[in-house]
């Protein structure tokens, strides 16, 4: 199955490690540091046309990718549970 993240981006559901609320989790210095390091290493893909509201961490074939999405995490979770 696949999950649509917005802006035409889709990921395989079996590659998803987690779906996170960007506003809530970015209050932690640990999350901010993780996202900064992921961006430095080229792992971040921004698929948001507007301000990102969530990020989705995927691991496929040993490669980790962090997708920034404008979709609410609740919307993405609901889509996951319906698939």
N, CA, C and O of each residue as an XYZ file, in Angstrom:
332
protein
N       0.827     -1.178      0.000
C       0.000      0.000      0.000
C       0.879      1.252      0.000
O       2.071      1.207      0.304
N       0.251      2.354     -0.349
C       0.952      3.621     -0.431
C       0.210      4.697      0.347
O      -1.007      4.634      0.522
N       0.971      5.689      0.811
C       0.400      6.819      1.524
C       0.750      8.092      0.764
O       1.919      8.350      0.478
N      -0.272      8.891      0.437
C      -0.076     10.164     -0.239
C       0.252     11.229      0.803
O      -0.525     11.454      1.731
N       1.407     11.887      0.650
C       1.868     12.885      1.618
C       1.533     14.311      1.207
O       1.724     15.243      1.989
N       1.038     14.488     -0.003
C       0.761     15.821     -0.528
C       1.736     16.162     -1.629
O       2.820     15.585     -1.715
N       1.342     17.114     -2.482
C       2.177     17.595     -3.589
C       2.644     16.448     -4.489
O       3.745     16.499     -5.037
N       1.819     15.428     -4.639
C       2.148     14.322     -5.533
C       3.126     13.307     -4.973
O       3.511     12.378     -5.682
N       3.538     13.454     -3.729
C       4.501     12.528     -3.130
C       3.774     11.360     -2.475
O       2.827     11.558     -1.714
N       4.214     10.163     -2.770
C       3.674      8.957     -2.141
C       4.823      8.102     -1.630
O       5.909      8.087     -2.210
N       4.572      7.393     -0.538
C       5.565      6.480      0.024
C       4.894      5.140      0.298
O       3.683      5.077      0.514
N       5.670      4.090      0.289
C       5.145      2.771      0.641
C       4.887      2.735      2.143
O       5.720      3.178      2.933
N       3.729      2.206      2.532
C       3.371      2.189      3.949
C       4.304      1.302      4.765
O       4.525      1.567      5.946
N       4.854      0.255      4.158
C       5.748     -0.622      4.918
C       7.124      0.001      5.159
O       7.935     -0.567      5.890
N       7.398      1.163      4.556
C       8.679      1.837      4.787
C       8.569      2.911      5.874
O       9.581      3.475      6.292
N       7.347      3.194      6.331
C       7.135      4.277      7.297
C       7.527      3.837      8.706
O       7.046      2.828      9.222
N       8.406      4.616      9.305
C       8.818      4.387     10.693
C       7.901      5.156     11.631
O       7.511      4.644     12.681
N       7.552      6.397     11.252
C       6.684      7.189     12.104
C       6.164      8.431     11.428
O       6.768      8.952     10.490
N       5.030      8.897     11.921
C       4.410     10.148     11.482
C       4.373     11.066     12.694
O       3.862     10.686     13.747
N       4.915     12.278     12.552
C       5.095     13.156     13.697
C       4.513     14.542     13.445
O       4.565     15.054     12.327
N       3.966     15.138     14.482
C       3.453     16.503     14.447
C       4.649     17.441     14.571
O       5.350     17.422     15.583
N       4.882     18.248     13.562
C       6.056     19.114     13.548
C       6.021     20.159     14.654
O       7.052     20.443     15.263
N       4.847     20.739     14.925
C       4.749     21.758     15.975
C       5.053     21.194     17.360
O       5.800     21.797     18.131
N       4.481     20.052     17.669
C       4.659     19.470     19.002
C       6.050     18.895     19.209
O       6.659     19.098     20.260
N       6.554     18.183     18.219
C       7.845     17.514     18.409
C       9.030     18.453     18.266
O      10.092     18.187     18.828
N       8.875     19.548     17.525
C      10.015     20.449     17.340
C      10.277     21.311     18.572
O      11.223     22.098     18.581
N       9.458     21.175     19.607
C       9.742     21.863     20.866
C      10.916     21.212     21.586
O      11.565     21.837     22.426
N      11.182     19.964     21.254
C      12.290     19.239     21.874
C      13.593     19.536     21.129
O      13.629     19.521     19.899
N      14.650     19.803     21.877
C      15.949     20.054     21.245
C      16.469     18.797     20.548
O      17.239     18.895     19.592
N      16.063     17.640     21.009
C      16.505     16.387     20.392
C      15.918     16.258     18.989
O      16.617     15.878     18.050
N      14.639     16.576     18.853
C      13.998     16.507     17.536
C      14.563     17.568     16.609
O      14.817     17.291     15.437
N      14.761     18.764     17.107
C      15.340     19.831     16.277
C      16.728     19.437     15.792
O      17.082     19.683     14.640
N      17.504     18.830     16.665
C      18.850     18.393     16.281
C      18.780     17.272     15.240
O      19.552     17.262     14.281
N      17.845     16.320     15.435
C      17.670     15.228     14.472
C      17.313     15.781     13.091
O      17.899     15.380     12.085
N      16.349     16.704     13.050
C      15.935     17.269     11.763
C      17.058     18.083     11.118
O      17.227     18.047      9.900
N      17.816     18.807     11.918
C      18.942     19.582     11.381
C      20.003     18.660     10.788
O      20.526     18.923      9.706
N      20.317     17.584     11.497
C      21.308     16.618     10.993
C      20.804     15.915      9.733
O      21.567     15.682      8.796
N      19.510     15.578      9.718
C      18.935     14.934      8.529
C      19.002     15.874      7.332
O      19.275     15.444      6.211
N      18.751     17.157      7.572
C      18.824     18.123      6.472
C      20.256     18.276      5.965
O      20.486     18.333      4.757
N      21.213     18.341      6.878
C      22.625     18.462      6.485
C      23.078     17.277      5.639
O      23.874     17.431      4.713
N      22.562     16.092      5.968
C      22.995     14.893      5.240
C      22.141     14.619      3.999
O      22.314     13.591      3.345
N      21.227     15.527      3.674
C      20.441     15.397      2.454
C      19.296     14.396      2.541
O      18.827     13.906      1.513
N      18.842     14.089      3.746
C      17.769     13.117      3.932
C      16.383     13.744      3.951
O      15.389     13.018      3.939
N      16.284     15.074      3.979
C      14.996     15.748      4.094
C      14.462     16.095      2.703
O      15.163     16.670      1.871
N      13.203     15.727      2.483
C      12.502     16.054      1.245
C      11.262     16.855      1.634
O      10.392     16.359      2.349
N      11.192     18.088      1.159
C      10.049     18.951      1.477
C       8.996     18.779      0.388
O       9.196     19.194     -0.753
N       7.870     18.159      0.754
C       6.768     17.964     -0.196
C       5.597     18.877      0.149
O       4.477     18.661     -0.314
N       5.857     19.886      0.957
C       4.808     20.822      1.378
C       4.792     22.028      0.455
O       5.828     22.644      0.202
N       3.604     22.360     -0.049
C       3.450     23.583     -0.831
C       3.348     24.792      0.085
O       3.581     25.924     -0.336
N       3.002     24.547      1.322
C       2.797     25.591      2.312
C       3.676     25.267      3.522
O       4.639     24.511      3.397
N       3.365     25.815      4.664
C       4.123     25.548      5.888
C       3.927     24.082      6.288
O       2.789     23.625      6.393
N       5.018     23.340      6.514
C       4.876     21.924      6.909
C       4.229     21.797      8.281
O       4.505     22.578      9.192
N       3.357     20.793      8.409
C       2.676     20.533      9.673
C       3.099     19.200     10.270
O       2.879     18.948     11.455
N       3.704     18.351      9.454
C       4.116     17.037      9.950
C       5.381     16.600      9.226
O       5.755     17.150      8.191
N       6.022     15.600      9.801
C       7.114     14.957      9.079
C       6.965     13.457      9.226
O       6.522     12.944     10.253
N       7.351     12.774      8.163
C       7.222     11.326      8.085
C       8.614     10.756      7.866
O       9.302     11.131      6.917
N       9.027      9.850      8.743
C      10.328      9.217      8.633
C      10.129      7.849      7.977
O       9.343      7.025      8.444
N      10.857      7.633      6.892
C      10.761      6.366      6.151
C      12.146      5.742      6.038
O      13.161      6.435      5.966
N      12.154      4.437      6.025
C      13.404      3.707      5.830
C      13.146      2.657      4.764
O      12.276      1.798      4.910
N      13.923      2.744      3.686
C      13.756      1.830      2.569
C      15.133      1.415      2.060
O      15.923      2.246      1.612
N      15.398      0.138      2.136
C      16.679     -0.363      1.651
C      17.877      0.202      2.389
O      18.930      0.412      1.786
N      17.737      0.449      3.674
C      18.839      0.979      4.468
C      18.992      2.491      4.384
O      19.860      3.060      5.045
N      18.165      3.144      3.585
C      18.236      4.594      3.429
C      17.063      5.237      4.171
O      15.912      4.838      3.991
N      17.365      6.235      5.005
C      16.339      6.957      5.745
C      16.030      8.262      5.030
O      16.935      8.988      4.619
N      14.737      8.554      4.885
C      14.284      9.804      4.277
C      13.248     10.429      5.199
O      12.371      9.742      5.723
N      13.357     11.732      5.391
C      12.411     12.489      6.208
C      11.620     13.392      5.263
O      12.188     14.267      4.609
N      10.309     13.174      5.198
C       9.441     13.967      4.345
C       8.721     15.009      5.185
O       8.105     14.677      6.198
N       8.797     16.270      4.768
C       8.042     17.339      5.403
C       6.750     17.500      4.616
O       6.778     17.690      3.401
N       5.619     17.423      5.310
C       4.318     17.464      4.650
C       3.443     18.561      5.235
O       3.530     18.875      6.422
N       2.603     19.138      4.391
C       1.656     20.147      4.873
C       0.407     19.513      5.453
O      -0.454     20.211      5.989
N       0.298     18.193      5.350
C      -0.862     17.478      5.879
C      -0.745     17.368      7.396
O       0.351     17.204      7.933
N      -1.875     17.458      8.075
C      -1.885     17.246      9.515
C      -1.527     15.786      9.810
O      -1.905     14.892      9.053
N      -0.811     15.544     10.887
C      -0.455     14.157     11.211
C      -1.682     13.281     11.428
O      -1.655     12.088     11.122
N      -2.760     13.866     11.955
C      -3.994     13.104     12.172
C      -4.580     12.628     10.835
O      -5.107     11.519     10.745
N      -4.485     13.464      9.811
C      -4.967     13.089      8.477
C      -4.146     11.937      7.925
O      -4.696     10.984      7.372
N      -2.834     12.024      8.073
C      -1.969     10.955      7.580
C      -2.212      9.657      8.340
O      -2.234      8.582      7.741
N      -2.395      9.748      9.656
C      -2.683      8.553     10.467
C      -4.000      7.915     10.045
O      -4.107      6.692      9.954
N      -5.000      8.751      9.789
C      -6.309      8.241      9.365
C      -6.185      7.532      8.007
O      -6.776      6.472      7.799
N      -5.419      8.122      7.095
C      -5.205      7.475      5.806
C      -4.484      6.141      5.967
O      -4.779      5.181      5.255
N      -3.544      6.082      6.896
C      -2.830      4.829      7.145
C      -3.771      3.764      7.696
O      -3.711      2.606      7.282
N      -4.630      4.147      8.618
C      -5.521      3.169      9.220
C      -6.615      2.720      8.257
O      -7.168      1.633      8.426
N      -6.940      3.532      7.250
C      -7.948      3.157      6.256
C      -7.386      2.305      5.129
O      -8.139      1.713      4.355
N      -6.059      2.244      5.038
C      -5.477      1.466      3.942
C      -5.251      0.026      4.312
O      -4.766     -0.754      3.491
